């Protein structure tokens, strides 16, 4: 019985720094992804706001329409946000209980946001 206690104590003593190192490197990874996501989100907001202003200036008459294009961009953006969140929830489902979940989820948000930026930039 005493041998089991000693082995258990040694195992905890040896593995404890390894667990802390993994936790520390995961935190660093998360912070990097979070920073990149924050920059991407800022860029998306900038692209979106420029488009909204552009569409408000041109007005509905420019295309012979009753409503300006900015209304549809707003609807599209709100729908995209819901879809982005639902997609990331689905795509990261298996990771939810893992230690890297925050990084994985944040990376999903980053990827979806970069895709949206490219999508919005295609429209003139």
N, C-alpha and C positions, 0 to 999 in steps of 0.2 A: 504494500500500500504506500509506503514511504517513497519507493522508487517512482511510482506513478505521480505523486505530488511533485517530486523533484523534476521529473521529465516535463510535467505540465508547466511548472514555474520557469524552467529553462526555455521551453517553447515560446511562452508569452514574452520572456525577456528578449529572445532572439528576434521574434517576428514583430514586436512592437515598433522598432525603428523602421522596418520595411513598410508597415502599414502607414506610418506617419509620412514616409517619403512618397508613397503612392497618393496619399491625401494631399500632400503639398504640391506634387506635380499636377494633380487633377485641378487643384485650385488655380494654379498658374495657367493651365490650359483654358479653364473656364474664363478667367479674366481676359485672356487674349481674344477669345471668341466673342466675349461680351463687348469688348472694345471695338472689334471689327463690325459687330452688329450695330452698335451705336452709330458708327460712322456711316454705315449703309442706310440706316434709318433716317439719318439727317439728310443724306443725299436723296433718298426717296421723297422725303417731304419737300425738298427744294424742287425736284423735277415736277412733282405733283402740283405744287403751288404755282410754278411758272406756267404749267399747262392750263390751270384754272384761270389765271389772269389773261393768258393768251386767248382762251376760248370766250371769256367774258367780253374782251375787246372786239372780237370779230362778230359776236352776236349771232342770233338765229337767222337773220335775214341773209347773211353771207352765203348760206347754203339753201336758202329758200325754205327754211324750217320755221316751226312755231316756237320751239324751245332751243335755247343755246346748248352747245355741246358740253359746257361745264356741268350741267345738271346730270348728264349721263356719266361723265367721268366720276362725279361724286358717288353716284349709285354703284358704279363699277368698283370704286375703291372700297366702299363699305362691304360689298359682297366679297371682294378679294381678301379683306382682313379676316372675315369669318372663315373663308375657305383656307387661308393660310394657317390659322389656328387649328382648325379641324384636321387639316392634313398633317400638321406637325404632331398633334395628339395621336393620330393614327400611326404615323411613321415611327414614332418613338415609344409606342405602347410597351414593347418588350423590355425596354430599358428603364421603365418607370421606377423599379425598385433597386436599380443599380446605383453605384456610387458616382458614375459618370453621367447620370441622367441630365443634370443641368447643362453640361457641356453639349451633349447630344441634342437636346431640345433647342438650345441657343443656336447651335450650328444649323439646325433645320430652319429656324427663323431667318438666319443670315442668308442661307441659300435661296429661300423663297423671296426675300427682299431684293437680293441682287437680280433675280429673274424678273421681278416686277419693274425694277429700274430700267432694265434693258427693254422690256415690253413697252413701257411708256415713252421711252426715247424714240421708238420707231414711228410714233405718230407726229405729224406736223400740224 
